Structure formats: structure tokens, C-alpha cells
Amino acid sequence: MPDKGNTASMRLNHFLARAGVASRRASEALITEGRVAVNGQVVTNLATTINPARDAVKLDGKRVHLSAEPAYFALYKPKQVVSTMDDPEGRDCLKTFLPKQSQGLFAVGRLDYHSEGLLLLTNDGELSNRLLHPRYKVTKTYSVKVKGNPLQPDLDRLRRGIVLEGRRTLPVQIRRMPSRETQHTWLEITMTEGRKNQIREMFFRINHPVIKLKRVAMGPVKLGSLRPGTVRALTPEEVQSLLEHTALAPTKKPEKRVKKKQKGRLK
């Protein structure tokens, strides 16, 4: 192992994230599962540091290299698609919808199998980690169709937070959306949390199960006119906004306009 005092050294999980393998949290799981080797030796210690210029890192026997350029995409995940690049059960996965030359991309968070909508894809593990960390309060917005017509007190209860699996959910914003339907209700839900099946569990608790769930925005990035199964590169403005929101880039201050003095004769 390289000397920890070497300025070129970095934590192994940070290296894996920078290489586009997975987010830092997911990379930690890969290490503890014994799937990562450094210089031919399996390591499970999360404090392991490596020098990318000297040490050979392999994941499941395949060499891992730092990504040359960061890449950022938005994908409309259709229903009945798993939010991973591969699936051992043979179900449709995200790789189905990406160009063949796309390498090292992974999803920022997940949408469950029966949900649809916006997924961000990147090889930037540090950005992914921060987008998912509660500290940065990145909002996620969903259009949700629920069975029946929830009463206002029940929605207020969800807005304040309820206990799921021993932990109280963070406050959420819930807005009724205009709809011609009378038997079911459309809602817009904005939240900063992202537990597994959280929205479905919340509405199950008030006896109004979710019928349809679609993510329409994540932070400044909106689903827009994307169709199911289509992908687009994020604009430079969207990337900059994500970096600013997660403190990976300084916030640009609007330029002050200087009024020009009009030339003229003094009276």
C-alpha cells in the first residue's frame, strides 16, 4: 500500500467513485463484500488508501481506471425496468437504453421496478454521493396517482412526517393536481428523502395505495419532453447547477450591469 502521506493517495472508495464504478456508499459495499482487490490482494478495510499511478485496482477481476471525462445524462426509465445496468434475473435494465459506447455510467439513486420517470446517469461518483446525501437537500419531485380521495388531515400527517421502519420521514410538500378523475387523485410530491418505496409506503399507511408514480424532476433537472426509454445529455447549465447545489462548484453571482454615463453638453 502507498504511504498515506503521499499527496497522490486517496481512499479506495473515493477512487472507485471517481472511476465511475458506483457512488461512494455503493463502493463501500463492494469493498466490504470482498469484490475489490488492490495489487492482487482482496481488501475489505474501508480505510484502505491507494495511489492511482502505482496501484492496480480490480473489481470482480476486472481492472478499474479513473474516468477521463465526467459524463452526465438524463433517462426516462419506463415501468418494469430495474434501475441497474445488469440484472441476474434477466429483466430489462438501464443498459438497454444507453448507447453501446457508454462506459462506466451508473444511476444516481433508484426508481422501483413499477415506477417510471427521471433518472440521472453519471460516472461522477462524488456528485452522485452528494446528490443522494440528506445534507445537500436535493429535491425530488413526483407525479403520483393514488386510489380514492385522501382527506386533508391524512395529507397533513404525511406532510409532517410519519414513522417508517423505526425512523420518522422528513417533511414533504404535497399539492393536489387538477384532474378529471373522480375515483382517484393526482398529487405532486416534493421531497428531499429517498428511502426504498417511501412514497408507496406512506400512502399505504393512510389507505390510499399508489396506482402510478412518476419522477418528474431531480434538483434543477426536469424530465421535460423525454419519452419513456429515451436519454439525453445534460446541458452545461444543468451540470453547473447540480455542482453548485452540492457545493462542488462555487455559486456564480449574477453580473452587475454598470450603467453607462450618457455623454452630452452641460446646460
N, C-alpha and C positions, 0 to 999 in steps of 0.2 A: 504494500500500500504506500502511496506517496506521503511525503511529510505534510502534516496538517498545516505547517507554517507556510507552505508554498502557496503563493497568491493565486496560482492557476488551479488550485484544488477546489472541488465543490462536492457537496453531499450527493450521494448516489441517486437519491430520489429526485433531487433537483436536476441532475444530469438526464435522467430518464424523461422528465417532463420537458426539458429543453430539447430533447431529441424527438419529441412528438410521440412518445410511446403511450403516455397517458397523463392525466393530471397528477399533481404531487401526491394527493391522497391515494389515488389508484396505484401509483407507482410504489408507494409504501406497502400496499397489499401484495404486489408482485414480489417484492423483496422478502417479506415475511413468509410467503408461500414457498420460498426456495427456488424461484424460477429465474433468478438473476445470478450470473457468475461474473467475477472480475479476475482477469488473468487466469482463467481456467478453474477458479475456485468458487463454489457456491457461497454466497454471503446472505445472511439473514439479519444482520445488525443494521438498524436504520441510521446509526451514526456513522456508517462507513463513508469515507471520502475517497474520491478518485481524481486523477489528473487526466482529462480527455486526450492530452497529447501523448501520454505514455501508457495508459492502461487500456486494456481491451475488455469491453463490457459486452456480454451476450445475454439475450433474453430467450429462453427456451432453445438455447443452442445457436441462435442467430445473432450475428454481430450488430450492435447498435451504434449509430453515428449521430453526431449533432446535426440537426437540420440546417441546411444552408440558408434558407429564407423562410420566414414565418408566412403562413397562409391562413386565410380566413374566409369561410363560406357560410351561406345560409341555405338550409334544406327544408323543404316541406315534407316532413315524414308522414306517409299515409298511415291509415289504420292497419292493424295486423302486420306490423313490421317491427322487429326488435331494434332497440337503439344501440346496437353494437355492430362492429364491422364483420363479425363472423358469428354463426350460431350453430352449436353442436347438434341441435335438433333439426337443422335443415330448413328453418323458417326464413322468410325474406328478411334481409338485414340491410344496413345502410350502404354497404359496399355495392349493392345492386344499382344504386342511383348515382354513383360517382364515376367520373372519367377514369379509364384504366390507368392513366399516368399519375393519378393521385396517390401519393405515398405518405405514410406517417400521420394521416389525419385521424382524429377521434372526436366523438361528440362531447360537447360541454353539457354535462348532466344527461338526463334521460327523459323520454316520454314513454309511458307504459304502452304495452302491446296494443291496447284497444283505443289509445288516444292518438291524435294527429296534430300537425301544425309545425311551428318553427323549431328547428334545432340548429344551433351553431356548431360548426365543424372547424377544427384548427389543429395545427401541430405545435401551438404555443402553450406549453403546459403551465407556465406561470400565469398567463392571462386566464386560462381555464380555471385554475385553482382559485383565483381571486373572484371571478365571476360567480362562483358557487359558494364562496365564504360569506357567512352572515355579516361579517364586519363591514363589507362594502355595500350592503343593502341594495343589490341589483334587483330591480323589479321584474317580475314575470307576469304577463297579462294573458288571461284565458277567456274564451267564449265558451260558456257551459250551459248545456240544456239539462234541466232536472225534471223529474217526474212531479206533476202536481203544481201547486202554487204555495211556496213556503210563506208562512206568516212572518210579519216584520220582527216579532220578538225572537223567532228562531234565527233569522238572518243576523240580528244584532248579537246573538250569542256567538255565532261563528265569527263575526267581525272582531269581537273582543278576544277570542281565543278559547279553545277547548282542550281538554287533556286527551292526548292520543299516545298510547303505549307509555304512560307514565310521565309524559312531558307536555306542557301546555304549548299550543301552537301560538306563533306570533300573530299580532293583529293583521287583518286583511281588509281590503276595500272590496265591497260588493255593491254593484249597481244593476238594477233591473234594466233589461234592454227591451226596446219596442218589439212586439211580436203579435202576429195574428192568431197564434195558437192560444187555445183556451184551456186545454187539458195539461199543458206543460209550460215551463217558464224558462226563458233565456236570461242568463246573468253574465255580467262582465266582472271577473275577479282579478284583482291585482294583489300580488303578494311578494315578499322577499325570501320566503322559505321555500323549500323544495323537497319535503320528505316523500318517500315512496307512497304513491297512491293517496297523497294527502287530501286532495280535493274530493275524491270519491269517498274516502273515509269520513270526512267532515259532513257531507250531505247524507250519507248513510245514517249518521248519528241522529239527524233530525227527520228521518223517514222520508227523504226526498232524493232517492238514488239518482246518480248521474246517468243520463242517457247518451250524451255526446259531449266530448271535451276536446277543445282545440286551442293550442297556444298561438297567440297572435302577435306577441312581442316579447323581447327579452332586452331589457335596458333600452337603448336608443334604436335597436334593430327591430324592424317590423316585418311581419310576414308579407304584407302588401299583396301584390298580384301573383305571387308564386302559386303554381298549381301543384297538386299532390305528386310527389316523385321528382320534382324539378329542383335544381340547385343553381345558385348564383354566387359570384364572388362579392364580398362586402366592399362597399365603396371606401376610398381613403378617409372620407369624413366619418363613416360609421366606425372604422377601426380606431381612428383618433379619439372618438367619443368614448369607446369602450376602454381604451388605455387611460384616458383621463379619469373616467369614473372609478377605475380600480387603482388609481394612484401610480400607474406605470409610466405615465407621461404627465408633465406639468400642464395645468389648465391654461389654454390660450385665452388671454384677455382681449376683448374687442378693441380694435384700434380706435384711438381717439381722432376724430376729424378736427383738423385745425382750420378755422375759418380764415380765409384769405382777406386781407385788408383791401378794400376797393380803392383803387387809385383815382384821384380826381383833384380838381382845383379847390383850394380852400376859398371859402367865401368870406 
